[in-house]
Structure formats: structure tokens, C-alpha cells
């Protein structure tokens, strides 16, 4: 059915697939951990007591040296690179549920390392232990995220893919909001107990995905690939409780898998296959979609409290701005569940990136001056960017990443996508302190000009690479890529009925 003929409301679609929506909601515990971890490890450095134990004085003020701030910023993404690749293998070999469980256990280990990071007497040793903790946590949360995205993309019907995949930014921000409140309430602690409370509070969040993995039905797609037909049918029935013809639906999915396997001559999926034939184009789109959050400034937005202190804001006020920005972003991401169900992917991507470019430019211009106006203009710009991207480009990038790859290569393609996400986060995390920190580039708010350029690069990439796949079934998307339909031709090109899943 052509996309424009599908007019069901979001609520009606959820009522048609209540179990799928419920299990996907349970999976957001992993996303919550990702957001919580992101804000804890990024903003604990804004706590004065942490700066006393891990930082140094510059012109009478405590700061984290650019070298270590950059290394800490890169530790989490580097760990994420390993987590994404390992996660892809574990998903394909053992299933989606074991991958979730293992990532949960690794996360708990990372929290333990962070908790004892202040024990060494030498300050560089303390900094190195904290680096290891961030590396381990990065490995765990990226394994969780790529597994969650793979699972959701395999079980969600086309009409729910966009709205439910908007859970990624929504629950990332919810995790960040909770984390920022924890950091804020611990800000005035005069001993290491303050930041250690922040670390230990991550343990409950690490345990939740382990519980979910125990009750979650395994992905029917993975079970079919392992030729476990009875288990696939049972899993499908648990997920699609209102499907009147589960055998027919499963046979349609099996036919799509068989078609992909025939094209691959029944060879096991490898990472190299992601870059062969038509899969190369699909993988490039996934990689680009995972790069987009860095182009509109996610790494800087995640550390906005420290950035605002560099611009000139007091610590308490900077954390308050972080909390306001996250809260507004949560509302924007809730709105995105509606926007993704009503509007096409590409226009949402373009609108978000163009609006962000304008806001970053305004911040850069304000940074050419000094004074309170510059500080509050910068804070307002950051909040507006979080709001704008939260309703448009950020959730859309997850939907595009999830729906583009072939079923046979989905786990490994998602692993590659999160690898690029981690690599880009690492590069941005390492370089940004040298751009805005006062002991190096000292651009401060003028850093906005840098992200103006990246946003415009994202606009060009979206227009040239990303096809419109809203409401397309797996079979339809496969057919369009196999036929070599151009990015701008997807929206109005309709293959024959019967290919969709």
C-alpha cells in the first residue's frame, strides 16, 4: 500500500499492536541507562569536589585539564566502538536477549570501577582509573543500544517504527534528566561522597535491562534464521497477540529472509557483506544516520553544564540550565512520536538541521562579545537546539538507521552504525575541549560557528543519501534498493502489492 494511503492514528496503531509496544517500552530501560550514564560521566566533571580530586587550578579557578577532559570524553565512545562490534556478533550467534543480559552485567562492572577511581594516591592514576571506568561503561551501553535498536526494528510494524523508535532520544533525555538532578543535588557535597553517590546510583539502572532480557520474547527474525520455527511462532504470538493469521505473517517474514539468503548464496552474514552489492549503499545510509547526532552537536549538548561554566556561568546555574534543556527536550521528543507518524523522514531531517544551523550561528555571533547577554544567549540557544532537534532530526535519525538495512545484516549493520556513532563521539569529545576550553582554543560560545558548518554538511548528506522510507515494509524497501531507485525517487515509487511485510 502506498504510504499516503495509510491514515491510522498513532493511538490506533498502538492498540493494534499492544504487546509489541509494551515490550519496546520495557526495552527503554537500556536507553534510560545510556542517557543516565551519558550525563553522569559527562557532567560529574562540573562538580567542584570532583575537580578538587581530579583537576588543577588555572588562574585561581579549578578546571579539568584539556588532555584528560578530552581523554575522558573519548573513553566512552572508544569503549562503545568495541561494544557495538562485539554486540553485533553476540546478537547473531546467541540472540538478542543474551546480548542485552551481557551488556547489563558489563555496565555494573564499569560502575564499580568508577566508584573506586578516587582511591589511588597519584592524581594521574586516579584519572587513568576513571578513564577505564568510562571505557567499560561505553562498551556496555553501546552494546545495549545497538541490540535494542536491532530488536525493535525487527519486531515493529512499519506504521509504528518511527513513533516507537522516537523512544531512543526520549528516554535518552529522561535518563539525562534524572542524572542531571542527581548531579545537581550532590553539587554542594564537600567530600568525594558527592560524586561517588552519582556513580553508585547507576547500579539500579544497570540491573533493569538484565531483568527485561529475562522476560522478553526472542526476536522471531533471529529464531527463523536459526531454523527454530516453533519457537519463532511462539515468540511471534507473544509479540503480535491480535494477529489473526500468525502462520501467514511468519511465512511472509520467512520468505523475505529466504530471498535475502538466496541472494547471499546462504553464506553466514559477515561485516564484509555490509559493504557488498546493494548493501553498500544501505550501510552508508545507516552510518550517516548514526553520524547525524554529532553533526548537530550532541556531544557539546551533553556536556552543556561544563561548557556554560567555560562561557562564564556559575556552576549551580549551569546545571540548572542543563536540567531545563533536558526537560524541554523530553517534551520535544514526546512531540516527535506524533511528528514521525505524520510527516516524512527527509523533511524532518532537513528542517531540524537547517534550524540548528541558524541557532548555532546566532550563538557564534553572540560569542564575539562578552558579558551577561552572551552567557544567557548561549544558554537559550542550547535549549532551543535541544528542543528543535528533539522534535525532528534526532529521533528521525534512529528511524532511518533502523529501517534501512537488510534483515540478514541488521544486527551487524546496527553494530557498524553504533561503531561510527562511538567513533564520531570520541573524535568530537577529544577535539571539542581544545576548541572551547580556556587553556587551549578558548573559542567559548564562538564554537557555534563550528557546528553551523557541520549542520550544513548534514543537510547536504541528507538530501543526497537518504531515501524516504516512511511506512514501507521490509519487502518494499528491499525491492526499491535492489532496483537502484534514487534517494529522491523512493517517495513516489510504488512496487507491486504483496512485497511489503
N, C-alpha and C positions, 0 to 999 in steps of 0.2 A: 504494500500500500504506500503510495506517495506520502512523504512526511506532512504535507499541508492538509491531508485528509484526516489526520489523527488529532482529534479535538478534545479528548477526555481531559478532565481537570486532574490536577496533581492528586487531590484527595481521592478521586475515583480510582486512579491508578494504584494508589496505596491500598485501598480497600480490595482491589482485585488480587493483590499480592501481599497480604498482611504478614505472612511468615518470613518471606524474603526481606521485607522492610524491617521486621523485628530483629532478625539475625544480623542484618547490616548495621542496625543501631547498636547491637551488642558489640560488634566489631570496632565500634568507635572508641572503645577503651584503649586500643593500641594507638589510635590517633591522639587521644587525650594525653597519653604518656609522651608522645612525640612533642606536642605543644608544651606540656609542662616541663619536660626536660630542656627544651629549647630556651625557654625563658629563665629557668633556674641557672643553667650553666652560662647563659649569655649575660645575665644581669646581676648575678651574685657579685660580680666584679665592681658593681656600683656601691656595694656596702662598705662603709668606712672601716669596719673591723676586718673585713677580708683584705682590703687594701693595706692595712697595717701588717698583716701576716704574709701577704704575697706581693706587695707593691713596693714603691720607693717614693721619696719626696722629690719634687721638682718645683723650684721657686716657692717653697713653703707649702705646697699642696701635694697630697697623696695621689699618685697615679699608678696604673699598671704599665710597665714598660712596653713600648710598641712591639718589641720582639716577642715577649711572652704573650701579650694580648693577641698578636697575630697567630702564634703557635697554638694557643688555646682555641682560637676561632677555627683553625684548620684541623684540629684533632678530631672533633666531632664529625665533620664531613669525610675525613680520611677513613675513620672507622666505618662511616656509612658506605663508602665505596666497597669495602670488604663485605659488609653486611648485605648489600644489595646483590653482589655476585654469589656469595655463599647462599643467600636466601633463594636465589633462582634455582640453584642445584638441589637444595633440600626440598623445595616445593615439588620439583619434577620427580625426584627419587622417592620421597617418603610421603608427600601430600601436603596440603595447605595447613592442616591442623598441627602436625608435628613442627612445622616451621614457626608457627605462632608460639607454641609452647617453649621451644628452644630459645627464641628471641626474648621471651619473658624472663627466663632464668638468667640469661646473659645480662639483661638490664639490671637485675638485682645485684649481680656481681659488680657491675660498674658503679652502682650507688655505694656499695661497701668500700670500694677503693676511694671514692670521693670523700667519704666520711672520715677516712684516716689520713687524708692528704696533708693535713697540717702537723702530723707527728714528727717528720724528720726535722732535725735541728738546723740544717743548712737550708737557706731560703730557695736556692736553685733546685735542691732536691724536692722541696715541697711543691714548687712549680712543676717539676717533672712528674711527680705522682698525680697531680691534678690533671696534667696532660693525658696520662694513661687512663684516668677515670673517664675523661671526656671521649677518648678514643673508643673505649669499651661501650659506653653508652651510645655513641654514634653507630657502632656496629649493630647494636641491639635494635634501636628504634628504626633504622632504615630497613632492617630485615622485617620488622613488624609492618612497616608502611608498604613495602613492595608486595608482601604476602597478602595484606588486607586489600590492596588495590587489585591484585590478580583475582582474588576470590570474588570480590564484588562485581568485577567486570564479567566474570563467568556466569554468575547466577542471576544478575539483574536483567529484567526485560528491557527492550530498547527505550520505552517511554519513561522508565524510572532511572536510567543510567545517569543522566545529567543531574536531576534533583538529589538523588542519593549520594552521588559522588561529590556533591557540594558539602557532604559531611566532612570531607578532608580539611578544607580551610576552616569550616565552622568549629569543629572540635579541636583543631589545632589552636585556634584562638581561645576557645574555652579553657584548654589546658594552660595556655599562656596567661589568661586572666587569673586563674586560680594560683598559678605560680607567682605572678606579679604581686598578688595580695599577700602571699606567704613571705616574699622578699620584703615587701613594704612593712609588714608587721614585725619583721625581725631587724629592721634597719637600725634601730637605736640600741640594739644589744651591744654591750661594751666588751664582750668576750667572744671567743670562737663559737660558743654555743649558738649564737645567732645564725651564722651561715651553715653550721652543722645541722640545725633544725631543718633548713631548706633541703639539704641533701637527704636526710633520713625520711623526709616527707615523700620522697619519690618511691619508696618501697611499696606502699599500697598500690600505687599506680602501676608498678611493675608486675604485681600479682594478678591484677584484673584480667589481662589477656590470657594468662595461664588458665584461669577459670573458664573463660569463654571458649578456649580451644577444646575443653573437655565436653562441652555441650553442643558445639557447632557441628552440623552435618558436613561431611566431607564434600568437596566440590564434585558434582556429578560429571563434569568435564574430565577431571583427573581420573575418576573411577572408570569412566569409559575408556580412557587411554590405557589403563591398566587391565582392561578386559574384565572388570568386575561388574558385570551387567546387573546382577540382582542388587548389589549394594548401591549402584548408581540409581536404580529405580527407587529404592527405599529412600535415598537421600533426596531425590527429586520430589517425592511425595511429601517429605517433611518441609521442603522449601516452598513448594507450589501446592498448597493444600486445596486450592479451589480449581486446580486444573482438571477438567472433566476427562481428558484423554492423556494421562501421563505417559503411556507407552508410545503414543504418536509423537508427543513432544520430544521424548528421549530419542526416538528413531530419527527425527529431524536433526537433532544435535549430533547424533552418531553419524548421519550422512555427511554433515559438514566436516566432522573430524576425519571421516574416511576419505573425503575429497582432498583435504589437505595432506593426509598421509600418502595418498596416491601420487600427488604432485611431488612429494619428497621421497618417493620410492620406498616408503615405510622405514626410512632410516630414523634413528632416535634424534630428537631435536638437540641442536648444539647452538652455542652462542654464534658460531660462524654462520649458521643458517640465517640468522637475523639480517645478514648483510648480503644475501644472495637473491638474485632474481627480483621479483616484485616486493619481496620482504625488505629489501634495502630501503626503498622509498618509505615504507611503513615504519621502519625502525628510525629513520632520520626524523620523521614527524614526531614520534614518541620522544626522542632525545631532545628535540626542540621544545616540545611542550614541557618537559621537565626542566629545561633551562629558563623558561619564561619567568618564573618567580624571582630568579636572580636578576633578570633584566629590569624588572620594575622595582627592585630594591629590597627584597625580602630580608637579606642579611642585615642591612642597615636598620630596617624597621624593627627587627627582632632585638637589636641592641640599642633601641632608641633612648633608653634612660641614660646610658653612659654617654651616648652621642650628645644628648641635650646638656649634660654636665660639661662636656667639652665646649659646647656653644656658649655656655655661661649660666645655665640654670642650676639652682641648688638641688642637692640630692633628693630631698623629700618631694619637691615639686616635680622633678624629672620622673620619679617613679609614679607619681600621681598622673602625669601626662601619659605614661605608658599604660596605666590601667584604664584611663578614659579612652585612649586609642583602641585598646583591645576590646573594650565593651562596645564601642561604636562599630568596630569591625565584626563583632559577633552578630549584631543586628543586621549589618550589611550582608553577612553570609546566610543568615536566615532568609533574607530577601532573595538571595541568589537561587534558592531552591525554586522560587517562582520564576525568576528570570530565565533560568536554564530550562524550565519546562515550557516557556512561551516563546523564547527568542532563539535564533540560530547561533551556533557556536562562534563562527568567524566574526560577525558583527559585534558580539560581546567582547571578544578578544581585542579587536581593533579599538572599540570605544574606551575600554579600560586603559589600554596602553597610551592612547593619544591624550586622554585626560591626565594620566600620571605624568606624561612628558611636560604638560603645561604646568602642573603643580610643582614638579621638580625645578623647572626653570624659574618659577616665582621664588622658590626658596633660595636658589643660587643667587638671584638678583638681590634678595634681602641680605644674603651673606656678604655682599660687597660693602655693607655698612655695619656699624656697631651700635650697641645699645639695647634696651629692653624690647623695642619694637622688633628687632631682628630675632631675638630669642623667642618671642611669642609668635611671630610669623612662622618661624621654623617649626615650632610645636604644632601650630594649626595645620601647616602643610602636611606634616607627618600623619596627623589624624585623618585629614581628608584623603590622603593617598591610601591609607589602610581601608577607609570606607569605600572608596571608588573601586579599588582592586578587589575588595571582598565581595562586592556585588556583581563583578563582571569577569575580569580576566583570570583571577586566581582560581576560583572553582572550575572555570571553563577549561583551564589547562589540565586539570585532573581528568575531566571527562574525555578530552581528546586523547590523552595518554592511555586511558583505559580501553577505549573502543577501537583504536587504530590497528593493533597488531592481530595477526592470525591466532586462532585458538591454540594451535600446535606450539607456537612460540611465545605464548602470552607470558608465562612465568619468567622466562629468560629475557624477554623484551622489557618487562617491567623492572627486572633486575638491572638491565643496562640503563634504563631511564633513571632509576634511583642512583645508579653509579654516576651518571652525568650530573644529577642533582647534587650529590655529595661532592663531586669534584669541583663543580662551579661554586658551591657554598664554601669549600675550602679555599679556593683561589680568592674569592671575594672577601672571605673572612681574614685571610692573610694580608691582602693588599689594602683593604679599607683603613685599618689603623694608620698605615703610612700615608694615607691621603688626608684624613681629618684630624689625627691626633696632634696635640700641640708640640710634641717633641720631634715631629717629622714634617709632613707636608703642611699641616696647620691650615687646611682649607676650611675646616669647620662647616658652616652652612653652605659655602660655595660648592661643597660636594654635590649639591643638587644638579649642577651642570653636567657632572659625570653621568648621572642617571637619566638625564634628558637624552643624551646620546644613546644609551642602552635601550631606552623605551622606543626610540625611533627605529633602532635596529630590530626590535621585536615586532614593530608594525610591518616592516619590510618582510621579515621572515614569515609572519602570519599570512600575509597576502600571497606570498609566493609559494608557500609549502602546504598550508593547512586546508584540507577539503572540508566541506560541510557534511557531517555525518549524523546530525541530529535525527533521532527516531529511526535510524537504519538498523536492520537486523544484521546478524553475523554474515549470513549468506549474501545479502546485498552488498555489504562492504567488501567482502572477498571478491565478488564479481566486478565491482567498479575498479578495484585496484588491478585485477587481472586484465581488464580491458584497457588499462592505461588511461582512464579518464582523468583529465587535468584537474588541478585543485579547484579551479573556479567552475568546473563543469559538473561537480558532484551534485550540487543543489537541485538542478533541473533535469538530471539524467536518471531515468527510472528503468531498472531492469525488469524483466517479466515477473509476474506474480509467482510466488512459490519458492523464491530463493531466500527470503527472509527467515530468521529464526527468532 
